[in-house]
Amino acid sequence: MKLAILSRAPKAYSTRRLKEAALDRGI
């Protein structure tokens, strides 16, 4: 699911998404 979202979304958006996800997880 994540891969599909990243593939569809632009690099900037995907990067932002990953950053937010990391912050949510506390990594």
mmCIF entry with sequence, helices, sheets and N, C-alpha, C, O atoms, coordinates in Angstrom:
data_MODEL
# 
_entry.id   MODEL 
# 
_entity.id                         1 
_entity.type                       polymer 
_entity.pdbx_number_of_molecules   1 
# 
_entity_poly.entity_id                      1 
_entity_poly.type                           'polypeptide(L)' 
_entity_poly.nstd_linkage                   no 
_entity_poly.nstd_monomer                   no 
_entity_poly.pdbx_seq_one_letter_code       MKLAILSRAPKAYSTRRLKEAALDRGI 
_entity_poly.pdbx_seq_one_letter_code_can   MKLAILSRAPKAYSTRRLKEAALDRGI 
_entity_poly.pdbx_strand_id                 A 
# 
loop_
_entity_poly_seq.entity_id 
_entity_poly_seq.num 
_entity_poly_seq.mon_id 
_entity_poly_seq.hetero 
1 1  MET n 
1 2  LYS n 
1 3  LEU n 
1 4  ALA n 
1 5  ILE n 
1 6  LEU n 
1 7  SER n 
1 8  ARG n 
1 9  ALA n 
1 10 PRO n 
1 11 LYS n 
1 12 ALA n 
1 13 TYR n 
1 14 SER n 
1 15 THR n 
1 16 ARG n 
1 17 ARG n 
1 18 LEU n 
1 19 LYS n 
1 20 GLU n 
1 21 ALA n 
1 22 ALA n 
1 23 LEU n 
1 24 ASP n 
1 25 ARG n 
1 26 GLY n 
1 27 ILE n 
# 
_struct_asym.id          A 
_struct_asym.entity_id   1 
# 
loop_
_struct_conf.conf_type_id 
_struct_conf.id 
_struct_conf.pdbx_PDB_helix_id 
_struct_conf.beg_label_comp_id 
_struct_conf.beg_label_asym_id 
_struct_conf.beg_label_seq_id 
_struct_conf.pdbx_beg_PDB_ins_code 
_struct_conf.end_label_comp_id 
_struct_conf.end_label_asym_id 
_struct_conf.end_label_seq_id 
_struct_conf.pdbx_end_PDB_ins_code 
_struct_conf.beg_auth_comp_id 
_struct_conf.beg_auth_asym_id 
_struct_conf.beg_auth_seq_id 
_struct_conf.end_auth_comp_id 
_struct_conf.end_auth_asym_id 
_struct_conf.end_auth_seq_id 
_struct_conf.pdbx_PDB_helix_class 
_struct_conf.details 
_struct_conf.pdbx_PDB_helix_length 
HELX_P HELX_P1 AA1 LYS A 2  ? ARG A 8  ? LYS A 2  ARG A 8  1 ? 7  
HELX_P HELX_P2 AA2 LYS A 11 ? ARG A 25 ? LYS A 11 ARG A 25 1 ? 15 
# 
_struct_conf_type.id          HELX_P 
_struct_conf_type.criteria    ? 
_struct_conf_type.reference   ? 
# 
loop_
_atom_site.group_PDB 
_atom_site.id 
_atom_site.type_symbol 
_atom_site.label_atom_id 
_atom_site.label_alt_id 
_atom_site.label_comp_id 
_atom_site.label_asym_id 
_atom_site.label_entity_id 
_atom_site.label_seq_id 
_atom_site.pdbx_PDB_ins_code 
_atom_site.Cartn_x 
_atom_site.Cartn_y 
_atom_site.Cartn_z 
_atom_site.occupancy 
_atom_site.B_iso_or_equiv 
_atom_site.pdbx_formal_charge 
_atom_site.auth_seq_id 
_atom_site.auth_comp_id 
_atom_site.auth_asym_id 
_atom_site.auth_atom_id 
_atom_site.pdbx_PDB_model_num 
ATOM 1   N N  . MET A 1 1  ? 0.842  -1.197 0.000  1.00 0.00 ? 1  MET A N  1 
ATOM 2   C CA . MET A 1 1  ? 0.000  0.000  0.000  1.00 0.00 ? 1  MET A CA 1 
ATOM 3   C C  . MET A 1 1  ? 0.884  1.257  0.000  1.00 0.00 ? 1  MET A C  1 
ATOM 4   O O  . MET A 1 1  ? 0.670  2.177  -0.789 1.00 0.00 ? 1  MET A O  1 
ATOM 5   N N  . LYS A 1 2  ? 1.859  1.280  0.879  1.00 0.00 ? 2  LYS A N  1 
ATOM 6   C CA . LYS A 1 2  ? 2.758  2.436  0.935  1.00 0.00 ? 2  LYS A CA 1 
ATOM 7   C C  . LYS A 1 2  ? 3.456  2.646  -0.403 1.00 0.00 ? 2  LYS A C  1 
ATOM 8   O O  . LYS A 1 2  ? 3.545  3.770  -0.897 1.00 0.00 ? 2  LYS A O  1 
ATOM 9   N N  . LEU A 1 3  ? 3.950  1.555  -0.985 1.00 0.00 ? 3  LEU A N  1 
ATOM 10  C CA . LEU A 1 3  ? 4.654  1.653  -2.265 1.00 0.00 ? 3  LEU A CA 1 
ATOM 11  C C  . LEU A 1 3  ? 3.755  2.259  -3.323 1.00 0.00 ? 3  LEU A C  1 
ATOM 12  O O  . LEU A 1 3  ? 4.191  3.111  -4.097 1.00 0.00 ? 3  LEU A O  1 
ATOM 13  N N  . ALA A 1 4  ? 2.508  1.828  -3.362 1.00 0.00 ? 4  ALA A N  1 
ATOM 14  C CA . ALA A 1 4  ? 1.559  2.336  -4.361 1.00 0.00 ? 4  ALA A CA 1 
ATOM 15  C C  . ALA A 1 4  ? 1.374  3.839  -4.176 1.00 0.00 ? 4  ALA A C  1 
ATOM 16  O O  . ALA A 1 4  ? 1.364  4.594  -5.148 1.00 0.00 ? 4  ALA A O  1 
ATOM 17  N N  . ILE A 1 5  ? 1.228  4.266  -2.932 1.00 0.00 ? 5  ILE A N  1 
ATOM 18  C CA . ILE A 1 5  ? 1.032  5.690  -2.646 1.00 0.00 ? 5  ILE A CA 1 
ATOM 19  C C  . ILE A 1 5  ? 2.274  6.479  -3.071 1.00 0.00 ? 5  ILE A C  1 
ATOM 20  O O  . ILE A 1 5  ? 2.169  7.537  -3.691 1.00 0.00 ? 5  ILE A O  1 
ATOM 21  N N  . LEU A 1 6  ? 3.441  5.948  -2.729 1.00 0.00 ? 6  LEU A N  1 
ATOM 22  C CA . LEU A 1 6  ? 4.679  6.636  -3.085 1.00 0.00 ? 6  LEU A CA 1 
ATOM 23  C C  . LEU A 1 6  ? 4.823  6.728  -4.594 1.00 0.00 ? 6  LEU A C  1 
ATOM 24  O O  . LEU A 1 6  ? 5.254  7.753  -5.123 1.00 0.00 ? 6  LEU A O  1 
ATOM 25  N N  . SER A 1 7  ? 4.462  5.655  -5.286 1.00 0.00 ? 7  SER A N  1 
ATOM 26  C CA . SER A 1 7  ? 4.580  5.633  -6.751 1.00 0.00 ? 7  SER A CA 1 
ATOM 27  C C  . SER A 1 7  ? 3.643  6.658  -7.375 1.00 0.00 ? 7  SER A C  1 
ATOM 28  O O  . SER A 1 7  ? 3.997  7.328  -8.346 1.00 0.00 ? 7  SER A O  1 
ATOM 29  N N  . ARG A 1 8  ? 2.450  6.772  -6.812 1.00 0.00 ? 8  ARG A N  1 
ATOM 30  C CA . ARG A 1 8  ? 1.473  7.719  -7.370 1.00 0.00 ? 8  ARG A CA 1 
ATOM 31  C C  . ARG A 1 8  ? 1.811  9.158  -6.997 1.00 0.00 ? 8  ARG A C  1 
ATOM 32  O O  . ARG A 1 8  ? 1.648  10.070 -7.808 1.00 0.00 ? 8  ARG A O  1 
ATOM 33  N N  . ALA A 1 9  ? 2.277  9.356  -5.781 1.00 0.00 ? 9  ALA A N  1 
ATOM 34  C CA . ALA A 1 9  ? 2.566  10.718 -5.323 1.00 0.00 ? 9  ALA A CA 1 
ATOM 35  C C  . ALA A 1 9  ? 3.948  11.180 -5.798 1.00 0.00 ? 9  ALA A C  1 
ATOM 36  O O  . ALA A 1 9  ? 4.833  10.359 -6.041 1.00 0.00 ? 9  ALA A O  1 
ATOM 37  N N  . PRO A 1 10 ? 4.125  12.485 -5.926 1.00 0.00 ? 10 PRO A N  1 
ATOM 38  C CA . PRO A 1 10 ? 5.424  13.054 -6.337 1.00 0.00 ? 10 PRO A CA 1 
ATOM 39  C C  . PRO A 1 10 ? 6.488  12.777 -5.284 1.00 0.00 ? 10 PRO A C  1 
ATOM 40  O O  . PRO A 1 10 ? 6.175  12.404 -4.154 1.00 0.00 ? 10 PRO A O  1 
ATOM 41  N N  . LYS A 1 11 ? 7.733  12.961 -5.661 1.00 0.00 ? 11 LYS A N  1 
ATOM 42  C CA . LYS A 1 11 ? 8.826  12.698 -4.713 1.00 0.00 ? 11 LYS A CA 1 
ATOM 43  C C  . LYS A 1 11 ? 8.691  13.566 -3.473 1.00 0.00 ? 11 LYS A C  1 
ATOM 44  O O  . LYS A 1 11 ? 8.847  13.084 -2.351 1.00 0.00 ? 11 LYS A O  1 
ATOM 45  N N  . ALA A 1 12 ? 8.401  14.839 -3.674 1.00 0.00 ? 12 ALA A N  1 
ATOM 46  C CA . ALA A 1 12 ? 8.281  15.760 -2.545 1.00 0.00 ? 12 ALA A CA 1 
ATOM 47  C C  . ALA A 1 12 ? 7.189  15.284 -1.592 1.00 0.00 ? 12 ALA A C  1 
ATOM 48  O O  . ALA A 1 12 ? 7.383  15.235 -0.378 1.00 0.00 ? 12 ALA A O  1 
ATOM 49  N N  . TYR A 1 13 ? 6.029  14.930 -2.169 1.00 0.00 ? 13 TYR A N  1 
ATOM 50  C CA . TYR A 1 13 ? 4.915  14.494 -1.338 1.00 0.00 ? 13 TYR A CA 1 
ATOM 51  C C  . TYR A 1 13 ? 5.261  13.198 -0.621 1.00 0.00 ? 13 TYR A C  1 
ATOM 52  O O  . TYR A 1 13 ? 4.979  13.045 0.568  1.00 0.00 ? 13 TYR A O  1 
ATOM 53  N N  . SER A 1 14 ? 5.874  12.264 -1.347 1.00 0.00 ? 14 SER A N  1 
ATOM 54  C CA . SER A 1 14 ? 6.225  10.975 -0.761 1.00 0.00 ? 14 SER A CA 1 
ATOM 55  C C  . SER A 1 14 ? 7.213  11.172 0.383  1.00 0.00 ? 14 SER A C  1 
ATOM 56  O O  . SER A 1 14 ? 7.101  10.546 1.437  1.00 0.00 ? 14 SER A O  1 
ATOM 57  N N  . THR A 1 15 ? 8.176  12.050 0.154  1.00 0.00 ? 15 THR A N  1 
ATOM 58  C CA . THR A 1 15 ? 9.171  12.305 1.193  1.00 0.00 ? 15 THR A CA 1 
ATOM 59  C C  . THR A 1 15 ? 8.503  12.891 2.426  1.00 0.00 ? 15 THR A C  1 
ATOM 60  O O  . THR A 1 15 ? 8.810  12.513 3.556  1.00 0.00 ? 15 THR A O  1 
ATOM 61  N N  . ARG A 1 16 ? 7.582  13.823 2.188  1.00 0.00 ? 16 ARG A N  1 
ATOM 62  C CA . ARG A 1 16 ? 6.874  14.450 3.312  1.00 0.00 ? 16 ARG A CA 1 
ATOM 63  C C  . ARG A 1 16 ? 6.065  13.396 4.052  1.00 0.00 ? 16 ARG A C  1 
ATOM 64  O O  . ARG A 1 16 ? 6.021  13.387 5.282  1.00 0.00 ? 16 ARG A O  1 
ATOM 65  N N  . ARG A 1 17 ? 5.426  12.511 3.299  1.00 0.00 ? 17 ARG A N  1 
ATOM 66  C CA . ARG A 1 17 ? 4.625  11.447 3.888  1.00 0.00 ? 17 ARG A CA 1 
ATOM 67  C C  . ARG A 1 17 ? 5.505  10.565 4.771  1.00 0.00 ? 17 ARG A C  1 
ATOM 68  O O  . ARG A 1 17 ? 5.143  10.244 5.903  1.00 0.00 ? 17 ARG A O  1 
ATOM 69  N N  . LEU A 1 18 ? 6.656  10.182 4.242  1.00 0.00 ? 18 LEU A N  1 
ATOM 70  C CA . LEU A 1 18 ? 7.559  9.311  4.994  1.00 0.00 ? 18 LEU A CA 1 
ATOM 71  C C  . LEU A 1 18 ? 8.014  10.010 6.270  1.00 0.00 ? 18 LEU A C  1 
ATOM 72  O O  . LEU A 1 18 ? 8.093  9.396  7.334  1.00 0.00 ? 18 LEU A O  1 
ATOM 73  N N  . LYS A 1 19 ? 8.312  11.297 6.150  1.00 0.00 ? 19 LYS A N  1 
ATOM 74  C CA . LYS A 1 19 ? 8.775  12.049 7.315  1.00 0.00 ? 19 LYS A CA 1 
ATOM 75  C C  . LYS A 1 19 ? 7.684  12.079 8.380  1.00 0.00 ? 19 LYS A C  1 
ATOM 76  O O  . LYS A 1 19 ? 7.951  11.857 9.561  1.00 0.00 ? 19 LYS A O  1 
ATOM 77  N N  . GLU A 1 20 ? 6.452  12.356 7.950  1.00 0.00 ? 20 GLU A N  1 
ATOM 78  C CA . GLU A 1 20 ? 5.336  12.400 8.903  1.00 0.00 ? 20 GLU A CA 1 
ATOM 79  C C  . GLU A 1 20 ? 5.134  11.032 9.541  1.00 0.00 ? 20 GLU A C  1 
ATOM 80  O O  . GLU A 1 20 ? 4.898  10.929 10.745 1.00 0.00 ? 20 GLU A O  1 
ATOM 81  N N  . ALA A 1 21 ? 5.226  9.985  8.731  1.00 0.00 ? 21 ALA A N  1 
ATOM 82  C CA . ALA A 1 21 ? 5.041  8.626  9.243  1.00 0.00 ? 21 ALA A CA 1 
ATOM 83  C C  . ALA A 1 21 ? 6.124  8.313  10.272 1.00 0.00 ? 21 ALA A C  1 
ATOM 84  O O  . ALA A 1 21 ? 5.850  7.727  11.319 1.00 0.00 ? 21 ALA A O  1 
ATOM 85  N N  . ALA A 1 22 ? 7.345  8.708  9.964  1.00 0.00 ? 22 ALA A N  1 
ATOM 86  C CA . ALA A 1 22 ? 8.458  8.453  10.879 1.00 0.00 ? 22 ALA A CA 1 
ATOM 87  C C  . ALA A 1 22 ? 8.224  9.188  12.196 1.00 0.00 ? 22 ALA A C  1 
ATOM 88  O O  . ALA A 1 22 ? 8.450  8.633  13.272 1.00 0.00 ? 22 ALA A O  1 
ATOM 89  N N  . LEU A 1 23 ? 7.773  10.437 12.108 1.00 0.00 ? 23 LEU A N  1 
ATOM 90  C CA . LEU A 1 23 ? 7.515  11.210 13.321 1.00 0.00 ? 23 LEU A CA 1 
ATOM 91  C C  . LEU A 1 23 ? 6.395  10.567 14.137 1.00 0.00 ? 23 LEU A C  1 
ATOM 92  O O  . LEU A 1 23 ? 6.456  10.514 15.365 1.00 0.00 ? 23 LEU A O  1 
ATOM 93  N N  . ASP A 1 24 ? 5.373  10.080 13.434 1.00 0.00 ? 24 ASP A N  1 
ATOM 94  C CA . ASP A 1 24 ? 4.258  9.436  14.130 1.00 0.00 ? 24 ASP A CA 1 
ATOM 95  C C  . ASP A 1 24 ? 4.740  8.182  14.846 1.00 0.00 ? 24 ASP A C  1 
ATOM 96  O O  . ASP A 1 24 ? 4.337  7.904  15.976 1.00 0.00 ? 24 ASP A O  1 
ATOM 97  N N  . ARG A 1 25 ? 5.612  7.427  14.173 1.00 0.00 ? 25 ARG A N  1 
ATOM 98  C CA . ARG A 1 25 ? 6.116  6.191  14.782 1.00 0.00 ? 25 ARG A CA 1 
ATOM 99  C C  . ARG A 1 25 ? 7.105  6.493  15.894 1.00 0.00 ? 25 ARG A C  1 
ATOM 100 O O  . ARG A 1 25 ? 7.271  5.708  16.828 1.00 0.00 ? 25 ARG A O  1 
ATOM 101 N N  . GLY A 1 26 ? 7.759  7.642  15.780 1.00 0.00 ? 26 GLY A N  1 
ATOM 102 C CA . GLY A 1 26 ? 8.730  8.020  16.798 1.00 0.00 ? 26 GLY A CA 1 
ATOM 103 C C  . GLY A 1 26 ? 10.109 7.500  16.452 1.00 0.00 ? 26 GLY A C  1 
ATOM 104 O O  . GLY A 1 26 ? 10.923 7.245  17.340 1.00 0.00 ? 26 GLY A O  1 
ATOM 105 N N  . ILE A 1 27 ? 10.378 7.341  15.159 1.00 0.00 ? 27 ILE A N  1 
ATOM 106 C CA . ILE A 1 27 ? 11.683 6.827  14.729 1.00 0.00 ? 27 ILE A CA 1 
ATOM 107 C C  . ILE A 1 27 ? 12.677 7.986  14.652 1.00 0.00 ? 27 ILE A C  1 
ATOM 108 O O  . ILE A 1 27 ? 13.841 7.780  14.309 1.00 0.00 ? 27 ILE A O  1 
# 
